[in-house]
């Protein structure tokens, strides 16, 4: 992608990440994040030239999934942490599924952006 497309791509990536985080946390802070994502998408959509980086939304959807994979890195199963004052245990999910989905979305957005840029340059 041209260097002038990257700022738009990153802006759309942030909107996608915010929307995805809002959906993943809909029962807590998601109800507050989703309207912010919609307003940000509306503002970006009205900017001239912003459509060049629209593939960033797809990449942004994968960012919170990568964070969930990181949080579950000790799983699957029960993971216990011992400190000087006690012990705490938590059930963790399989991080590989979250990691695969996050990486796939992140790479799909980048590839789609590069393909769109090459097609636009060929015209």
C-alpha positions as CSV (number, residue, x, y, z in Angstrom):
1,X,0.0,0.0,0.0
2,X,1.1,3.6,-0.6
3,X,2.3,5.4,2.4
4,X,-0.6,7.9,2.2
5,X,-3.1,5.0,2.6
6,X,-1.6,3.8,5.9
7,X,-3.1,6.6,8.1
8,X,-6.6,5.8,6.7
9,X,-5.9,2.1,7.2
10,X,-4.9,2.7,10.8
11,X,-7.9,4.9,11.5
12,X,-10.3,2.2,10.1
13,X,-8.3,-0.4,12.0
14,X,-9.0,1.5,15.3
15,X,-12.7,1.7,14.4
16,X,-12.8,-2.1,13.7
17,X,-11.0,-2.9,16.9
18,X,-13.3,-0.6,18.9
19,X,-16.4,-2.3,17.4
20,X,-15.0,-5.8,17.9
21,X,-14.2,-5.0,21.5
22,X,-17.7,-3.6,22.0
23,X,-19.2,-6.8,20.7
24,X,-16.9,-9.0,22.8
25,X,-17.8,-7.0,26.0
26,X,-21.4,-6.2,25.2
27,X,-22.6,-7.1,28.7
28,X,-20.2,-4.7,30.4
29,X,-18.6,-1.8,28.6
30,X,-19.6,-2.8,25.1
31,X,-22.9,-0.9,25.3
32,X,-20.8,2.3,25.6
33,X,-18.1,1.3,23.1
34,X,-20.4,0.4,20.2
35,X,-22.0,3.9,19.8
36,X,-18.5,5.4,19.9
37,X,-17.4,3.0,17.1
38,X,-20.5,3.9,15.0
39,X,-19.9,7.6,15.4
40,X,-16.2,7.2,14.6
41,X,-17.1,5.1,11.5
42,X,-19.5,7.8,10.4
43,X,-16.9,10.6,10.8
44,X,-14.4,8.6,8.9
45,X,-16.8,7.7,6.1
46,X,-17.4,11.4,5.5
47,X,-13.7,12.2,5.0
48,X,-12.4,12.4,1.4
49,X,-10.1,9.6,0.6
50,X,-10.8,7.5,3.6
51,X,-12.3,4.7,1.6
52,X,-8.7,3.8,0.5
53,X,-8.1,2.3,4.0
54,X,-11.4,0.7,4.6
55,X,-9.8,-2.8,4.7
56,X,-8.4,-1.7,8.1
57,X,-11.8,-2.5,9.6
58,X,-11.3,-6.2,8.8
59,X,-7.8,-6.1,10.5
60,X,-9.2,-4.2,13.4
61,X,-11.7,-6.9,14.1
62,X,-8.8,-9.2,14.9
63,X,-7.0,-7.0,17.4
64,X,-9.3,-7.8,20.4
65,X,-9.2,-11.5,19.5
66,X,-5.4,-11.4,19.8
67,X,-5.8,-9.8,23.2
68,X,-8.2,-12.5,24.4
69,X,-5.6,-15.1,23.1
70,X,-3.0,-13.3,25.2
71,X,-5.2,-13.3,28.3
72,X,-5.8,-17.1,27.9
73,X,-2.2,-18.0,27.2
74,X,-1.9,-20.4,30.1
75,X,-4.9,-22.4,29.0
76,X,-6.8,-24.4,28.3
77,X,-7.9,-25.6,31.7
78,X,-7.4,-24.4,35.2
79,X,-4.4,-22.1,35.8
80,X,-3.3,-21.3,39.3
81,X,-1.1,-18.4,40.5
82,X,0.6,-18.5,43.9
83,X,1.7,-15.4,45.7
84,X,3.2,-14.9,49.2
85,X,-0.3,-14.3,50.6
86,X,-2.3,-16.9,48.8
87,X,-3.3,-18.7,45.7
88,X,-5.9,-18.0,43.0
89,X,-7.1,-20.2,40.2
90,X,-9.0,-19.4,37.0
91,X,-10.4,-21.4,34.2
92,X,-8.8,-20.4,30.9
93,X,-10.0,-21.1,27.3
94,X,-8.0,-22.5,24.4
95,X,-5.9,-19.5,23.3
96,X,-5.0,-21.1,19.9
97,X,-8.5,-20.6,18.5
98,X,-8.6,-16.9,19.5
99,X,-5.0,-16.5,18.1
100,X,-5.9,-18.2,14.8
101,X,-9.0,-16.1,14.3
102,X,-7.2,-12.8,15.2
103,X,-4.2,-13.5,13.0
104,X,-6.5,-14.5,10.1
105,X,-8.6,-11.3,10.3
106,X,-5.5,-9.1,10.7
107,X,-3.8,-10.6,7.7
108,X,-6.9,-10.7,5.6
109,X,-7.4,-6.9,6.1
110,X,-3.8,-6.2,5.1
111,X,-3.9,-8.5,2.1
112,X,-7.3,-7.0,1.0
113,X,-5.8,-3.5,1.4
114,X,-2.8,-4.3,-0.7
115,X,-4.9,-5.9,-3.4
116,X,-7.3,-2.9,-3.6
117,X,-4.3,-0.6,-3.8
118,X,-2.7,-2.5,-6.6
119,X,-6.0,-2.5,-8.5
120,X,-6.4,1.2,-8.0
121,X,-2.9,1.9,-9.2
122,X,-3.4,-0.3,-12.3
123,X,-6.4,1.9,-13.4
